[in-house]
Amino acid sequence: MMQQQQVLETGNEEAVMGTNEDASGCKRCAVALGYWTDPFITHFVRATHRKAPEINRGYFARTLAVKTLVDRFIEVTNGNCQIVNIGAGFDTLYWRLVDEGKSVKGFLELDFPGVTSRKCHYIQRSKQLLQAVSDEDYDVKLNRNNLHGHTYKLAGVDLRNITEVEAKIKESDLEYSLPTLFLAECVLVYMSIHKSSQLVKWIAQNFKSAFFINYEMVNLGDRFGEVMLHNLRLRGCDLTGAEACQNTETQRKRFLDAGWAGADSCDMLGIWARLPPEEIARVTGIELLDEQELLQQLFSHYAITTAWTDHRWSDVQL
């Protein structure tokens, strides 16, 4: 049975990597419309067709909430911390932080080699991106799937292989003793429960002062959730980790069962209510949204879960 599961997951890789294209295209569309500012997304994504208003607002809420949590972690640690972006895709978080003058001790991005090879290519051909990962006293080391800058590292890896993940982290010069933020956006759900539990348990055992931000689906058992699952399966994306996405409590339980000291989870309806009112007023004026019910359904089927191995980070919330 285990061998069959591995075959299924391997066959799923191309479809899962394709979700990076979709997410990046959605972000570029929202940025172009003025939902938030990201001068770096255009280096990774060509112009894309316009998305539905509820999709744009959904990505806005996700991006602002995650960035706010990251900023607060950096603030409470005074930058004496590390960030590991799991399944990073074409995310631009590192460059946005540099652009804002926010520094950390180390920043590592992990994804399939098929994704990191393309990201390496895009970074290499952009002077703006390359300068941000360079240092006058440190030569950038670059090969097909990996990039090692002074602070920024990008590594191709199969996240289901803990031995491989551990090796990449060691190569990236991360310090297990430093406060470390782990970020995963719609990543764990594509791994079997066994494999994702292995990963989050390994993190908890090795990083004694870790903080995890996980953005993912929830409430998949109702009709709307079933349609989401069906649509993803049609594209070849079988959500082998859906068991942990039944509700916010199962999201919390994933981390608590893996040895994390505490966890909290809130669906995006609740997150939306916590975002700054002035930002909500601004973005609701960008596009007319006729179907509020559709946006509410979308928000009720995604959640942000935070977990910590050090109780100092339990207050890092929206």
For each residue, the residues with C-beta under 8 A, 3 or more apart:
1: 4 5
2: 5 6
3: 6 7
4: 1 7 8
5: 1 2 8 9 192 240
6: 2 3 9 10
7: 3 4 10 11
8: 4 5 11 12 238 240
9: 5 6 12 13 160 191 192 195 240
10: 6 7 13
11: 7 8 14 236
12: 8 9 15 16 190 236 237 238 240
13: 9 10 16 17 112 114
14: 11 17 18 114 236
15: 12 18 19 235 236 237
16: 12 13 19 112 190 237
17: 13 14 20 21 112 114 115
18: 14 15 21 22 235 237
19: 15 16 22 23 186 190 237
20: 17 23 24 89 90 111 115
21: 17 18 24 25
22: 18 19 25 26
23: 19 20 26 27 59 89 185 186
24: 20 21 27 28 41 44 45 89 90
25: 21 22 28 29 45 48 51
26: 22 23 29 30 48 51 55 56 59
27: 23 24 30 31 38 41 45 59 63
28: 24 25 31 32 41 42 45 47 48
29: 25 26 32 33 48 49 50 51 56
30: 26 27 33 35 36 51 56 59 60 63
31: 27 28 34 35 36 37 38 41
32: 28 29 47
33: 29 30 50 56 286 287
34: 31 286
35: 30 31 56 57 59 60 63 283 286
36: 30 31 60 63 64
37: 31
38: 27 31 41 92 96
39: 42 99
40: 43 44 92 95 96 99 128 129
41: 24 27 28 31 38 44 45 90 92
42: 28 39 45
43: 40 122 123 126 128 129
44: 24 40 41 90 92 119 122
45: 24 25 27 28 41 42 48 90
46:
47: 28 32
48: 25 26 28 29 45 51
49: 29
50: 29 33
51: 25 26 29 30 48 55 56
52: 55 56
53: 56 57 287 288 289 295
54: 57 58 289 291 294 295 298
55: 26 51 52 58 59 298
56: 26 29 30 33 35 51 52 53 59 60 286 287
57: 35 53 54 60 61 283 284 287 289 295
58: 54 55 61 62 268 295 298 299 302
59: 23 26 27 30 35 55 56 62 63
60: 30 35 36 56 57 63 64 283
61: 57 58 64 65 268 271 272 275 299
62: 58 59 65 66 185 215 268 302 304
63: 27 30 35 36 59 60 66 67
64: 36 60 61 67 68 275 279
65: 61 62 68 69 215 268 271 274 275 304 318
66: 62 63 69 70 183 185 213 215 304
67: 63 64 70 71 93 96
68: 64 65 71 72 318
69: 65 66 72 73 213 304 306 316 317 318
70: 66 67 73 74 83 93 97 181 183 213
71: 67 68 74 75 102
72: 68 69 75 76 316
73: 69 70 76 77 81 179 181 211 313 316
74: 70 71 77 79 81 97 102 104
75: 71 72 78
76: 72 73 312 313 315 316
77: 73 74 80 81 179
78: 75
79: 74 102 103 104 105
80: 77 105 178 179
81: 73 74 77 104 105 178 179 180 181
82: 104 105 106 107 108 174 175 178 179 180 181
83: 70 93 94 104 106 107 108 180 181 182 183
84: 108 109 110 169 174 180 181 182 183
85: 88 91 93 94 107 108 109 110 183
86: 110 159 182 183 184 187 199
87: 110 111 159 184 185 186 187
88: 85 91 93 109 110 111 115 119 154
89: 20 23 24 111 115 119
90: 20 24 41 44 45 115 118 119 122
91: 85 88 94 109 185
92: 38 40 41 44 95 96
93: 67 70 83 85 88 96 97 183
94: 83 85 91 97 98 107 109 132 133 152
95: 40 92 98 99 129 132
96: 38 40 67 92 93 99 100
97: 70 74 93 94 100 102 103 104 107
98: 94 95 101 102 103 132
99: 39 40 95 96 132
100: 96 97
101: 98
102: 71 74 79 97 98
103: 79 97 98 151
104: 74 79 81 82 83 97 107 151
105: 79 80 81 82 151 175 178
106: 82 83 151 153 172 173 174 175 178
107: 82 83 85 94 97 104 151 152 153
108: 82 83 84 85 152 153 154 155 168 169 172 174
109: 84 85 88 91 94 116 119 152 153 154 155
110: 84 85 86 87 88 155 157 159 165 168
111: 20 87 88 89 115 116 119 156 157
112: 13 16 17 115 116 156 157 158
113: 116 117 144 145 156 157
114: 13 14 17 117 118 156
115: 17 20 88 89 90 111 112 118 119 156
116: 109 111 112 113 119 120 145 146 147 154 155 156
117: 113 114 120 121 144 145 156
118: 90 114 115 121 122
119: 44 88 89 90 109 111 115 116 122 123 147 154
120: 116 117 123 124 142 143 144 145 146 147 154
121: 117 118 124 125
122: 43 44 90 118 119 125 126 129
123: 43 119 120 126 129 130 133 147 154
124: 120 121 130 142
125: 121 122
126: 43 122 123 129 130
127: 130 131
128: 40 43 131 132
129: 40 43 95 122 123 126 132 133
130: 123 124 126 127 133 134 140
131: 127 128 134
132: 94 95 98 99 128 129 152
133: 94 123 129 130 140 147 149 150 151 152
134: 130 131 138 140 149 150
135: 138 149 150 151
136:
137: 150
138: 134 135 149 150
139:
140: 130 133 134 147 148 149
141: 146 147 148
142: 120 124 146 147 148
143: 120 146 147
144: 113 117 120
145: 113 116 117 120 155 156
146: 116 120 141 142 143 153 154 155 156
147: 116 119 120 123 133 140 141 142 143 152 153 154
148: 140 141 142 153 171 172
149: 133 134 135 138 140 152 153
150: 133 134 135 137 138
151: 103 104 105 106 107 133 135
152: 94 107 108 109 132 133 147 149
153: 106 107 108 109 146 147 148 149 171 172 173
154: 88 108 109 116 119 120 123 146 147
155: 108 109 110 116 145 146 168 171 172
156: 111 112 113 114 115 116 117 145 146
157: 110 111 112 113 161 164 165 168
158: 112 161 164
159: 86 87 110 165 187 191 195 199
160: 9 191 192 195 199
161: 157 158 164 165
162: 165 166 198 199 202
163: 166 167
164: 157 158 161 167 168
165: 110 157 159 161 162 168 169 199 202
166: 162 163 169 170 202 206
167: 163 164 170 171
168: 108 110 155 157 164 165 171 172
169: 84 108 165 166 172 174
170: 166 167 173 174
171: 148 153 155 167 168
172: 106 108 148 153 155 168 169
173: 106 153 170
174: 82 84 106 108 169 170 178 180
175: 82 105 106 178
176: 206 207 208
177: 208 209
178: 80 81 82 105 106 174 175 209
179: 73 77 80 81 82 209 210 211 310 313
180: 81 82 83 84 174 207 209 210 211
181: 70 73 81 82 83 84 210 211 212 213
182: 83 84 86 203 207 210 211 212 213
183: 66 70 83 84 85 86 93 212 213
184: 86 87 187 188 212 213 214 215 216
185: 23 62 66 87 91 214 215 216
186: 19 23 87 189 190 215 216 217
187: 86 87 159 184 190 191 216
188: 184 191 196 199 200 214 216 241 244 254
189: 186 216 217 239 241 242 244 245
190: 12 16 19 186 187 237 239 240 241
191: 9 159 160 187 188 195 196 199 240 241
192: 5 9 160 195 196 240 241
193: 196 197 240 241 243 244
194: 197 198
195: 9 159 160 191 192 198 199
196: 188 191 192 193 199 200 241 244 254
197: 193 194 200 201 254 257 258
198: 162 194 195 201 202
199: 86 159 160 162 165 188 191 195 196 202 203
200: 188 196 197 203 204 212 254 255 258 260 307
201: 197 198 204 205 258 259
202: 162 165 166 198 199 205 206
203: 182 199 200 206 207 210 212
204: 200 201 207 210 255 258 259 260 309
205: 201 202 259
206: 166 176 202 203
207: 176 180 182 203 204 210 309
208: 176 177 309 310
209: 177 178 179 180 309 310 312 313
210: 179 180 181 182 203 204 207 260 308 309 310
211: 73 179 180 181 182 306 307 308 309 310 313 316
212: 181 182 183 184 200 203 255 260 305 306 307 308
213: 66 69 70 181 182 183 184 304 305 306
214: 184 185 188 251 304 305 306 307
215: 62 65 66 184 185 186 302 303 304 305
216: 184 185 186 187 188 189 245 251 302 303 305
217: 186 189 220 225 228 239 242 245 301 302 303
218: 245 246 247 248 250 251 265 267 300 301 302 303
219: 222 224 225 246 247 267 300 301
220: 217 225 226 228 229 239 242 245 246 301
221: 225 226 246
222: 219 225 226
223: 226 227
224: 219 227 228 297 300 301
225: 217 219 220 221 222 228 229 301
226: 220 221 222 223 229 230
227: 223 224 230 231
228: 217 220 224 225 231 232 301
229: 220 225 226 232 233 239 242
230: 226 227 233 234
231: 227 228 234 235
232: 228 229 235 237 238 239
233: 229 230 236 237 238 239
234: 230 231
235: 15 18 231 232
236: 11 12 14 15 233
237: 12 15 16 18 19 190 232 233
238: 8 12 232 233
239: 189 190 217 220 229 232 233 242 245
240: 5 8 9 12 190 191 192 193
241: 188 189 190 191 192 193 196 244 245
242: 189 217 220 229 239 245 246
243: 193 246 250
244: 188 189 193 196 241 250 251 253 254
245: 189 216 217 218 220 239 241 242 250 251
246: 218 219 220 221 242 243 250
247: 218 219 250 251
248: 218 251 252 265 266 267 303 305
249: 252 253 265
250: 218 243 244 245 246 247 253 254
251: 214 216 218 244 245 247 248 254 255 263 265 303 305
252: 248 249 255 256 263 264 265 305 307
253: 244 249 250 256 257
254: 188 196 197 200 244 250 251 257 258 263 305
255: 200 204 212 251 252 258 260 263 305 307
256: 252 253 260 262 263 307
257: 197 253 254
258: 197 200 201 204 254 255
259: 201 204 205 309
260: 200 204 210 212 255 256 263 307 308 309
261: 308 309 310 311
262: 256 307 308 311 314
263: 251 252 254 255 256 260 305 306 307 308
264: 252 305 306 307 314 317
265: 218 248 249 251 252 303 304 305 306
266: 248 270 271 274 303 304 318
267: 218 219 248 270 271 299 300 301 302 303
268: 58 61 62 65 271 272 298 299 300 302 303 304
269: 272 273 296 299 300
270: 266 267 273 274
271: 61 65 266 267 268 274 275 299 303 304 318
272: 61 268 269 275 280 299
273: 269 270
274: 65 266 270 271 318
275: 61 64 65 271 272 279 280 318
276: 279 280
277: 280 281
278: 281 282
279: 64 275 276 282 283
280: 272 275 276 277 283 284
281: 277 278 284 285
282: 278 279 285 286
283: 35 57 60 279 280 286
284: 57 280 281 289
285: 281 282
286: 33 34 35 56 282 283
287: 33 53 56 57
288: 53
289: 53 54 57 284 292 295
290:
291: 54 294 295
292: 289 295 296
293: 296 297
294: 54 291 297 298
295: 53 54 57 58 289 291 292 298 299
296: 269 292 293 299 300
297: 224 293 294 300 301
298: 54 55 58 268 294 295 301 302
299: 58 61 267 268 269 271 272 295 296 302
300: 218 219 224 267 268 269 296 297
301: 217 218 219 220 224 225 228 267 297 298
302: 58 62 215 216 217 218 267 268 298 299
303: 215 216 217 218 248 251 265 266 267 268 271
304: 62 65 66 69 213 214 215 265 266 268 271 318
305: 212 213 214 215 216 248 251 252 254 255 263 264 265
306: 69 211 212 213 214 263 264 265 316 317
307: 200 211 212 214 252 255 256 260 262 263 264
308: 210 211 212 260 261 262 263 311 312 313 314 316
309: 204 207 208 209 210 211 259 260 261
310: 179 208 209 210 211 261 313
311: 261 262 308 314
312: 76 209 308 315
313: 73 76 179 209 211 308 310 316
314: 262 264 308 311 317
315: 76 312
316: 69 72 73 76 211 306 308 313
317: 69 264 306 314
318: 65 68 69 266 271 274 275 304
